[in-house]
């Protein structure tokens, strides 16, 4: 299909490869891409630019989906070359990832900005050479006090959160679709209201 060779968007999720990280909080981006791909009938299995990718149609547009296989802190080394390969500007990247500053089950869209302390986003900014890409951030703030946040983000998603995981991922997929069909400003108006009161750290 001609449209598949010329995607209009790169939709990427951040995470770490390997079965030990598969259902961890830090892999919420990967899990959202899996959810989106399943619904759109896209297979994200092709090795390309240090990522697993898949081409297809989503929200009425030709897209390329990507799950960088570089480990989180080197994600930009995959996403920068993918944008270049498909001749897409940074503004056509939608990055989906976990956000510690938001409560579980909440989501926030941002059109651009700093990394906010997220190493995967920092790497993406360096690799892309710009902060002007769209972010869909999935909240996973702990429900209780934890000793080591580094251990927590890499831990398996807790039993309580697993009960609403599919709903959270569905919301993320819907948010990505809204960005594409409605534009980022309207998508923010629709989805960011749900995150109000989450005491988000900027």
PyMOL commands that set and color helices and strands:
alter all, ss='L'
color gray80, all
select helices_A, chain A and resi 2-5+19-21+25-40+72-74+76-85+90-92+119-128+149-153+159-162+165-182+184-195
alter helices_A, ss='H'
color red, helices_A
select strands_A, chain A and resi 9-13+46-48+51-58+61-68+93-103+107-110+134-141
alter strands_A, ss='S'
color yellow, strands_A
deselect
rebuild
show_as cartoon
